Amino acid sequence: MGPHICDNCGTHSEWRPGWSWYGSHIDSEDNTVARTCSPACRDETTDAELDAVVRRRRAARDTTDLTPLRAHRTTTQEMTTDG
């Protein structure tokens, strides 16, 4: 994975001591967590703000992932229906 971006100050860098993430383990696997680059940035950012970041990323992920699935289901159903 490339550089991480702090959701508080916008710093771009590799993951190193001081960085933290907010979200569930599923979010970490899907790369939808919120990140902060330092304890100071973490302290400046409320849990509600970090939660909003995670929710936006989840919504974007869900929209992206479900759209092709729905299209595939429709195509498969049309092909297998005897009508």
PDB file as gemmi writes it, atoms N, CA and C in Angstrom:
CRYST1    1.000    1.000    1.000  90.00  90.00  90.00 P 1                      
ATOM      1  N   MET A   1       0.840  -1.180   0.000  1.00  0.00           N  
ATOM      2  CA  MET A   1       0.000   0.000   0.000  1.00  0.00           C  
ATOM      3  C   MET A   1       0.883   1.240   0.000  1.00  0.00           C  
ATOM      4  N   GLY A   2       0.484   2.247  -0.725  1.00  0.00           N  
ATOM      5  CA  GLY A   2       1.259   3.475  -0.845  1.00  0.00           C  
ATOM      6  C   GLY A   2       1.151   4.356   0.383  1.00  0.00           C  
ATOM      7  N   PRO A   3       1.481   5.605   0.204  1.00  0.00           N  
ATOM      8  CA  PRO A   3       1.442   6.534   1.336  1.00  0.00           C  
ATOM      9  C   PRO A   3       0.036   6.643   1.931  1.00  0.00           C  
ATOM     10  N   HIS A   4      -0.006   6.837   3.208  1.00  0.00           N  
ATOM     11  CA  HIS A   4      -1.267   7.052   3.909  1.00  0.00           C  
ATOM     12  C   HIS A   4      -1.517   8.544   4.001  1.00  0.00           C  
ATOM     13  N   ILE A   5      -2.778   8.917   4.120  1.00  0.00           N  
ATOM     14  CA  ILE A   5      -3.154  10.327   4.214  1.00  0.00           C  
ATOM     15  C   ILE A   5      -3.875  10.539   5.538  1.00  0.00           C  
ATOM     16  N   CYS A   6      -3.407  11.507   6.313  1.00  0.00           N  
ATOM     17  CA  CYS A   6      -4.037  11.846   7.589  1.00  0.00           C  
ATOM     18  C   CYS A   6      -5.370  12.526   7.311  1.00  0.00           C  
ATOM     19  N   ASP A   7      -6.430  12.038   7.944  1.00  0.00           N  
ATOM     20  CA  ASP A   7      -7.753  12.618   7.734  1.00  0.00           C  
ATOM     21  C   ASP A   7      -7.966  13.898   8.531  1.00  0.00           C  
ATOM     22  N   ASN A   8      -6.973  14.313   9.310  1.00  0.00           N  
ATOM     23  CA  ASN A   8      -7.069  15.576  10.026  1.00  0.00           C  
ATOM     24  C   ASN A   8      -6.275  16.667   9.310  1.00  0.00           C  
ATOM     25  N   CYS A   9      -4.982  16.436   9.079  1.00  0.00           N  
ATOM     26  CA  CYS A   9      -4.130  17.495   8.532  1.00  0.00           C  
ATOM     27  C   CYS A   9      -3.739  17.294   7.078  1.00  0.00           C  
ATOM     28  N   GLY A  10      -4.000  16.104   6.526  1.00  0.00           N  
ATOM     29  CA  GLY A  10      -3.684  15.853   5.128  1.00  0.00           C  
ATOM     30  C   GLY A  10      -2.262  15.394   4.853  1.00  0.00           C  
ATOM     31  N   THR A  11      -1.478  15.119   5.891  1.00  0.00           N  
ATOM     32  CA  THR A  11      -0.112  14.639   5.709  1.00  0.00           C  
ATOM     33  C   THR A  11      -0.110  13.334   4.920  1.00  0.00           C  
ATOM     34  N   HIS A  12       0.796  13.234   3.949  1.00  0.00           N  
ATOM     35  CA  HIS A  12       1.005  12.002   3.177  1.00  0.00           C  
ATOM     36  C   HIS A  12       2.318  11.386   3.631  1.00  0.00           C  
ATOM     37  N   SER A  13       2.316  10.138   4.080  1.00  0.00           N  
ATOM     38  CA  SER A  13       3.571   9.455   4.406  1.00  0.00           C  
ATOM     39  C   SER A  13       3.322   7.977   4.591  1.00  0.00           C  
ATOM     40  N   GLU A  14       4.407   7.234   4.695  1.00  0.00           N  
ATOM     41  CA  GLU A  14       4.310   5.820   5.014  1.00  0.00           C  
ATOM     42  C   GLU A  14       3.832   5.682   6.454  1.00  0.00           C  
ATOM     43  N   TRP A  15       3.261   4.531   6.772  1.00  0.00           N  
ATOM     44  CA  TRP A  15       2.803   4.255   8.136  1.00  0.00           C  
ATOM     45  C   TRP A  15       4.018   4.180   9.050  1.00  0.00           C  
ATOM     46  N   ARG A  16       3.985   4.899  10.148  1.00  0.00           N  
ATOM     47  CA  ARG A  16       5.096   4.879  11.100  1.00  0.00           C  
ATOM     48  C   ARG A  16       4.556   5.114  12.500  1.00  0.00           C  
ATOM     49  N   PRO A  17       5.410   5.011  13.510  1.00  0.00           N  
ATOM     50  CA  PRO A  17       4.933   5.238  14.879  1.00  0.00           C  
ATOM     51  C   PRO A  17       4.212   6.584  14.997  1.00  0.00           C  
ATOM     52  N   GLY A  18       3.123   6.567  15.721  1.00  0.00           N  
ATOM     53  CA  GLY A  18       2.305   7.771  15.894  1.00  0.00           C  
ATOM     54  C   GLY A  18       1.017   7.723  15.084  1.00  0.00           C  
ATOM     55  N   TRP A  19       1.047   7.017  13.950  1.00  0.00           N  
ATOM     56  CA  TRP A  19      -0.164   6.886  13.149  1.00  0.00           C  
ATOM     57  C   TRP A  19      -1.176   6.015  13.889  1.00  0.00           C  
ATOM     58  N   SER A  20      -2.446   6.313  13.702  1.00  0.00           N  
ATOM     59  CA  SER A  20      -3.503   5.471  14.268  1.00  0.00           C  
ATOM     60  C   SER A  20      -4.654   5.411  13.275  1.00  0.00           C  
ATOM     61  N   TRP A  21      -5.495   4.411  13.442  1.00  0.00           N  
ATOM     62  CA  TRP A  21      -6.655   4.287  12.575  1.00  0.00           C  
ATOM     63  C   TRP A  21      -7.902   4.111  13.413  1.00  0.00           C  
ATOM     64  N   TYR A  22      -9.044   4.449  12.822  1.00  0.00           N  
ATOM     65  CA  TYR A  22     -10.341   4.399  13.484  1.00  0.00           C  
ATOM     66  C   TYR A  22     -11.296   3.665  12.565  1.00  0.00           C  
ATOM     67  N   GLY A  23     -11.954   2.647  13.083  1.00  0.00           N  
ATOM     68  CA  GLY A  23     -12.908   1.859  12.317  1.00  0.00           C  
ATOM     69  C   GLY A  23     -12.853   0.427  12.803  1.00  0.00           C  
ATOM     70  N   SER A  24     -13.576  -0.444  12.146  1.00  0.00           N  
ATOM     71  CA  SER A  24     -13.606  -1.851  12.540  1.00  0.00           C  
ATOM     72  C   SER A  24     -12.498  -2.622  11.811  1.00  0.00           C  
ATOM     73  N   HIS A  25     -12.309  -3.867  12.213  1.00  0.00           N  
ATOM     74  CA  HIS A  25     -11.336  -4.706  11.510  1.00  0.00           C  
ATOM     75  C   HIS A  25     -11.768  -4.957  10.074  1.00  0.00           C  
ATOM     76  N   ILE A  26     -13.061  -5.036   9.836  1.00  0.00           N  
ATOM     77  CA  ILE A  26     -13.559  -5.187   8.463  1.00  0.00           C  
ATOM     78  C   ILE A  26     -13.201  -3.941   7.657  1.00  0.00           C  
ATOM     79  N   ASP A  27     -13.343  -2.764   8.292  1.00  0.00           N  
ATOM     80  CA  ASP A  27     -12.961  -1.525   7.610  1.00  0.00           C  
ATOM     81  C   ASP A  27     -11.479  -1.535   7.263  1.00  0.00           C  
ATOM     82  N   SER A  28     -10.656  -2.087   8.158  1.00  0.00           N  
ATOM     83  CA  SER A  28      -9.215  -2.106   7.880  1.00  0.00           C  
ATOM     84  C   SER A  28      -8.909  -3.021   6.700  1.00  0.00           C  
ATOM     85  N   GLU A  29      -9.628  -4.113   6.572  1.00  0.00           N  
ATOM     86  CA  GLU A  29      -9.426  -5.015   5.433  1.00  0.00           C  
ATOM     87  C   GLU A  29      -9.892  -4.374   4.130  1.00  0.00           C  
ATOM     88  N   ASP A  30     -10.940  -3.556   4.210  1.00  0.00           N  
ATOM     89  CA  ASP A  30     -11.493  -2.892   3.023  1.00  0.00           C  
ATOM     90  C   ASP A  30     -10.871  -1.520   2.771  1.00  0.00           C  
ATOM     91  N   ASN A  31      -9.934  -1.122   3.628  1.00  0.00           N  
ATOM     92  CA  ASN A  31      -9.258   0.173   3.513  1.00  0.00           C  
ATOM     93  C   ASN A  31     -10.231   1.350   3.607  1.00  0.00           C  
ATOM     94  N   THR A  32     -11.221   1.235   4.492  1.00  0.00           N  
ATOM     95  CA  THR A  32     -12.178   2.327   4.680  1.00  0.00           C  
ATOM     96  C   THR A  32     -12.018   2.992   6.042  1.00  0.00           C  
ATOM     97  N   VAL A  33     -10.905   2.739   6.727  1.00  0.00           N  
ATOM     98  CA  VAL A  33     -10.683   3.347   8.041  1.00  0.00           C  
ATOM     99  C   VAL A  33     -10.309   4.815   7.903  1.00  0.00           C  
ATOM    100  N   ALA A  34     -10.476   5.549   8.996  1.00  0.00           N  
ATOM    101  CA  ALA A  34      -9.965   6.916   9.090  1.00  0.00           C  
ATOM    102  C   ALA A  34      -8.575   6.832   9.711  1.00  0.00           C  
ATOM    103  N   ARG A  35      -7.670   7.695   9.266  1.00  0.00           N  
ATOM    104  CA  ARG A  35      -6.295   7.666   9.752  1.00  0.00           C  
ATOM    105  C   ARG A  35      -5.875   9.024  10.294  1.00  0.00           C  
ATOM    106  N   THR A  36      -5.070   8.991  11.340  1.00  0.00           N  
ATOM    107  CA  THR A  36      -4.430  10.214  11.840  1.00  0.00           C  
ATOM    108  C   THR A  36      -2.942   9.941  11.976  1.00  0.00           C  
ATOM    109  N   CYS A  37      -2.124  10.968  11.711  1.00  0.00           N  
ATOM    110  CA  CYS A  37      -0.679  10.779  11.609  1.00  0.00           C  
ATOM    111  C   CYS A  37       0.074  10.956  12.921  1.00  0.00           C  
ATOM    112  N   SER A  38      -0.596  11.478  13.941  1.00  0.00           N  
ATOM    113  CA  SER A  38       0.102  11.729  15.194  1.00  0.00           C  
ATOM    114  C   SER A  38      -0.903  11.788  16.344  1.00  0.00           C  
ATOM    115  N   PRO A  39      -0.414  11.638  17.569  1.00  0.00           N  
ATOM    116  CA  PRO A  39      -1.315  11.797  18.711  1.00  0.00           C  
ATOM    117  C   PRO A  39      -1.972  13.187  18.730  1.00  0.00           C  
ATOM    118  N   ALA A  40      -1.248  14.201  18.286  1.00  0.00           N  
ATOM    119  CA  ALA A  40      -1.820  15.559  18.258  1.00  0.00           C  
ATOM    120  C   ALA A  40      -2.997  15.625  17.286  1.00  0.00           C  
ATOM    121  N   CYS A  41      -2.844  15.041  16.104  1.00  0.00           N  
ATOM    122  CA  CYS A  41      -3.954  15.031  15.143  1.00  0.00           C  
ATOM    123  C   CYS A  41      -5.117  14.210  15.680  1.00  0.00           C  
ATOM    124  N   ARG A  42      -4.821  13.107  16.319  1.00  0.00           N  
ATOM    125  CA  ARG A  42      -5.892  12.274  16.894  1.00  0.00           C  
ATOM    126  C   ARG A  42      -6.657  13.063  17.940  1.00  0.00           C  
ATOM    127  N   ASP A  43      -5.934  13.813  18.772  1.00  0.00           N  
ATOM    128  CA  ASP A  43      -6.585  14.600  19.823  1.00  0.00           C  
ATOM    129  C   ASP A  43      -7.427  15.741  19.262  1.00  0.00           C  
ATOM    130  N   GLU A  44      -7.035  16.260  18.094  1.00  0.00           N  
ATOM    131  CA  GLU A  44      -7.775  17.371  17.476  1.00  0.00           C  
ATOM    132  C   GLU A  44      -9.037  16.899  16.765  1.00  0.00           C  
ATOM    133  N   THR A  45      -9.133  15.612  16.489  1.00  0.00           N  
ATOM    134  CA  THR A  45     -10.242  15.062  15.714  1.00  0.00           C  
ATOM    135  C   THR A  45     -11.188  14.299  16.634  1.00  0.00           C  
ATOM    136  N   THR A  46     -12.457  14.648  16.587  1.00  0.00           N  
ATOM    137  CA  THR A  46     -13.424  13.962  17.445  1.00  0.00           C  
ATOM    138  C   THR A  46     -13.781  12.593  16.872  1.00  0.00           C  
ATOM    139  N   ASP A  47     -14.268  11.722  17.737  1.00  0.00           N  
ATOM    140  CA  ASP A  47     -14.729  10.414  17.270  1.00  0.00           C  
ATOM    141  C   ASP A  47     -15.841  10.577  16.238  1.00  0.00           C  
ATOM    142  N   ALA A  48     -16.691  11.574  16.419  1.00  0.00           N  
ATOM    143  CA  ALA A  48     -17.787  11.803  15.464  1.00  0.00           C  
ATOM    144  C   ALA A  48     -17.239  12.159  14.083  1.00  0.00           C  
ATOM    145  N   GLU A  49     -16.176  12.961  14.029  1.00  0.00           N  
ATOM    146  CA  GLU A  49     -15.573  13.315  12.739  1.00  0.00           C  
ATOM    147  C   GLU A  49     -14.944  12.088  12.076  1.00  0.00           C  
ATOM    148  N   LEU A  50     -14.242  11.289  12.866  1.00  0.00           N  
ATOM    149  CA  LEU A  50     -13.629  10.073  12.323  1.00  0.00           C  
ATOM    150  C   LEU A  50     -14.696   9.084  11.878  1.00  0.00           C  
ATOM    151  N   ASP A  51     -15.773   8.980  12.638  1.00  0.00           N  
ATOM    152  CA  ASP A  51     -16.873   8.097  12.277  1.00  0.00           C  
ATOM    153  C   ASP A  51     -17.498   8.537  10.953  1.00  0.00           C  
ATOM    154  N   ALA A  52     -17.616   9.843  10.754  1.00  0.00           N  
ATOM    155  CA  ALA A  52     -18.177  10.357   9.501  1.00  0.00           C  
ATOM    156  C   ALA A  52     -17.291   9.982   8.309  1.00  0.00           C  
ATOM    157  N   VAL A  53     -15.972  10.023   8.491  1.00  0.00           N  
ATOM    158  CA  VAL A  53     -15.046   9.632   7.428  1.00  0.00           C  
ATOM    159  C   VAL A  53     -15.261   8.161   7.073  1.00  0.00           C  
ATOM    160  N   VAL A  54     -15.323   7.317   8.098  1.00  0.00           N  
ATOM    161  CA  VAL A  54     -15.501   5.881   7.873  1.00  0.00           C  
ATOM    162  C   VAL A  54     -16.839   5.617   7.185  1.00  0.00           C  
ATOM    163  N   ARG A  55     -17.899   6.281   7.627  1.00  0.00           N  
ATOM    164  CA  ARG A  55     -19.225   6.068   7.022  1.00  0.00           C  
ATOM    165  C   ARG A  55     -19.247   6.481   5.550  1.00  0.00           C  
ATOM    166  N   ARG A  56     -18.588   7.608   5.223  1.00  0.00           N  
ATOM    167  CA  ARG A  56     -18.511   8.033   3.814  1.00  0.00           C  
ATOM    168  C   ARG A  56     -17.773   6.998   2.981  1.00  0.00           C  
ATOM    169  N   ARG A  57     -16.672   6.483   3.516  1.00  0.00           N  
ATOM    170  CA  ARG A  57     -15.893   5.489   2.771  1.00  0.00           C  
ATOM    171  C   ARG A  57     -16.648   4.176   2.636  1.00  0.00           C  
ATOM    172  N   ARG A  58     -17.382   3.796   3.672  1.00  0.00           N  
ATOM    173  CA  ARG A  58     -18.204   2.570   3.578  1.00  0.00           C  
ATOM    174  C   ARG A  58     -19.257   2.737   2.501  1.00  0.00           C  
ATOM    175  N   ALA A  59     -19.912   3.903   2.482  1.00  0.00           N  
ATOM    176  CA  ALA A  59     -20.965   4.147   1.494  1.00  0.00           C  
ATOM    177  C   ALA A  59     -20.397   4.099   0.082  1.00  0.00           C  
ATOM    178  N   ALA A  60     -19.227   4.676  -0.118  1.00  0.00           N  
ATOM    179  CA  ALA A  60     -18.588   4.638  -1.438  1.00  0.00           C  
ATOM    180  C   ALA A  60     -18.217   3.207  -1.804  1.00  0.00           C  
ATOM    181  N   ARG A  61     -17.703   2.460  -0.844  1.00  0.00           N  
ATOM    182  CA  ARG A  61     -17.333   1.055  -1.087  1.00  0.00           C  
ATOM    183  C   ARG A  61     -18.570   0.239  -1.434  1.00  0.00           C  
ATOM    184  N   ASP A  62     -19.646   0.400  -0.670  1.00  0.00           N  
ATOM    185  CA  ASP A  62     -20.853  -0.390  -0.884  1.00  0.00           C  
ATOM    186  C   ASP A  62     -21.479  -0.083  -2.237  1.00  0.00           C  
ATOM    187  N   THR A  63     -21.484   1.170  -2.640  1.00  0.00           N  
ATOM    188  CA  THR A  63     -22.027   1.552  -3.936  1.00  0.00           C  
ATOM    189  C   THR A  63     -21.189   0.949  -5.047  1.00  0.00           C  
ATOM    190  N   THR A  64     -19.885   1.021  -4.908  1.00  0.00           N  
ATOM    191  CA  THR A  64     -18.983   0.483  -5.919  1.00  0.00           C  
ATOM    192  C   THR A  64     -19.111  -1.028  -6.018  1.00  0.00           C  
ATOM    193  N   ASP A  65     -19.153  -1.701  -4.868  1.00  0.00           N  
ATOM    194  CA  ASP A  65     -19.182  -3.161  -4.870  1.00  0.00           C  
ATOM    195  C   ASP A  65     -20.531  -3.734  -5.294  1.00  0.00           C  
ATOM    196  N   LEU A  66     -21.626  -3.073  -4.966  1.00  0.00           N  
ATOM    197  CA  LEU A  66     -22.937  -3.642  -5.242  1.00  0.00           C  
ATOM    198  C   LEU A  66     -23.427  -3.396  -6.665  1.00  0.00           C  
ATOM    199  N   THR A  67     -22.994  -2.335  -7.276  1.00  0.00           N  
ATOM    200  CA  THR A  67     -23.480  -2.022  -8.610  1.00  0.00           C  
ATOM    201  C   THR A  67     -23.165  -3.135  -9.607  1.00  0.00           C  
ATOM    202  N   PRO A  68     -21.922  -3.632  -9.689  1.00  0.00           N  
ATOM    203  CA  PRO A  68     -21.660  -4.732 -10.622  1.00  0.00           C  
ATOM    204  C   PRO A  68     -22.420  -6.001 -10.255  1.00  0.00           C  
ATOM    205  N   LEU A  69     -22.603  -6.268  -8.956  1.00  0.00           N  
ATOM    206  CA  LEU A  69     -23.338  -7.453  -8.533  1.00  0.00           C  
ATOM    207  C   LEU A  69     -24.773  -7.406  -9.037  1.00  0.00           C  
ATOM    208  N   ARG A  70     -25.429  -6.276  -8.894  1.00  0.00           N  
ATOM    209  CA  ARG A  70     -26.809  -6.147  -9.354  1.00  0.00           C  
ATOM    210  C   ARG A  70     -26.890  -6.342 -10.863  1.00  0.00           C  
ATOM    211  N   ALA A  71     -25.955  -5.774 -11.578  1.00  0.00           N  
ATOM    212  CA  ALA A  71     -25.953  -5.926 -13.034  1.00  0.00           C  
ATOM    213  C   ALA A  71     -25.759  -7.390 -13.406  1.00  0.00           C  
ATOM    214  N   HIS A  72     -24.881  -8.078 -12.705  1.00  0.00           N  
ATOM    215  CA  HIS A  72     -24.637  -9.489 -12.979  1.00  0.00           C  
ATOM    216  C   HIS A  72     -25.885 -10.320 -12.686  1.00  0.00           C  
ATOM    217  N   ARG A  73     -26.550 -10.054 -11.583  1.00  0.00           N  
ATOM    218  CA  ARG A  73     -27.760 -10.808 -11.242  1.00  0.00           C  
ATOM    219  C   ARG A  73     -28.828 -10.617 -12.309  1.00  0.00           C  
ATOM    220  N   THR A  74     -29.004  -9.390 -12.765  1.00  0.00           N  
ATOM    221  CA  THR A  74     -30.015  -9.125 -13.775  1.00  0.00           C  
ATOM    222  C   THR A  74     -29.676  -9.877 -15.057  1.00  0.00           C  
ATOM    223  N   THR A  75     -28.457  -9.836 -15.482  1.00  0.00           N  
ATOM    224  CA  THR A  75     -28.036 -10.518 -16.709  1.00  0.00           C  
ATOM    225  C   THR A  75     -28.244 -12.022 -16.577  1.00  0.00           C  
ATOM    226  N   THR A  76     -27.821 -12.591 -15.432  1.00  0.00           N  
ATOM    227  CA  THR A  76     -27.966 -14.033 -15.227  1.00  0.00           C  
ATOM    228  C   THR A  76     -29.432 -14.429 -15.210  1.00  0.00           C  
ATOM    229  N   GLN A  77     -30.275 -13.645 -14.551  1.00  0.00           N  
ATOM    230  CA  GLN A  77     -31.704 -13.953 -14.477  1.00  0.00           C  
ATOM    231  C   GLN A  77     -32.332 -13.918 -15.872  1.00  0.00           C  
ATOM    232  N   GLU A  78     -31.982 -12.930 -16.653  1.00  0.00           N  
ATOM    233  CA  GLU A  78     -32.541 -12.821 -18.009  1.00  0.00           C  
ATOM    234  C   GLU A  78     -32.129 -14.005 -18.869  1.00  0.00           C  
ATOM    235  N   MET A  79     -30.924 -14.494 -18.669  1.00  0.00           N  
ATOM    236  CA  MET A  79     -30.418 -15.582 -19.483  1.00  0.00           C  
ATOM    237  C   MET A  79     -31.029 -16.932 -19.104  1.00  0.00           C  
ATOM    238  N   THR A  80     -31.449 -17.082 -17.833  1.00  0.00           N  
ATOM    239  CA  THR A  80     -31.939 -18.379 -17.383  1.00  0.00           C  
ATOM    240  C   THR A  80     -33.455 -18.480 -17.315  1.00  0.00           C  
ATOM    241  N   THR A  81     -34.163 -17.378 -17.557  1.00  0.00           N  
ATOM    242  CA  THR A  81     -35.621 -17.408 -17.481  1.00  0.00           C  
ATOM    243  C   THR A  81     -36.194 -17.968 -18.780  1.00  0.00           C  
ATOM    244  N   ASP A  82     -37.069 -18.964 -18.654  1.00  0.00           N  
ATOM    245  CA  ASP A  82     -37.666 -19.590 -19.845  1.00  0.00           C  
ATOM    246  C   ASP A  82     -38.812 -18.758 -20.395  1.00  0.00           C  
ATOM    247  N   GLY A  83     -39.371 -17.898 -19.535  1.00  0.00           N  
ATOM    248  CA  GLY A  83     -40.287 -16.918 -19.942  1.00  0.00           C  
ATOM    249  C   GLY A  83     -41.645 -17.148 -20.262  1.00  0.00           C  
TER     250      GLY A  83                                                      
END                                                                             
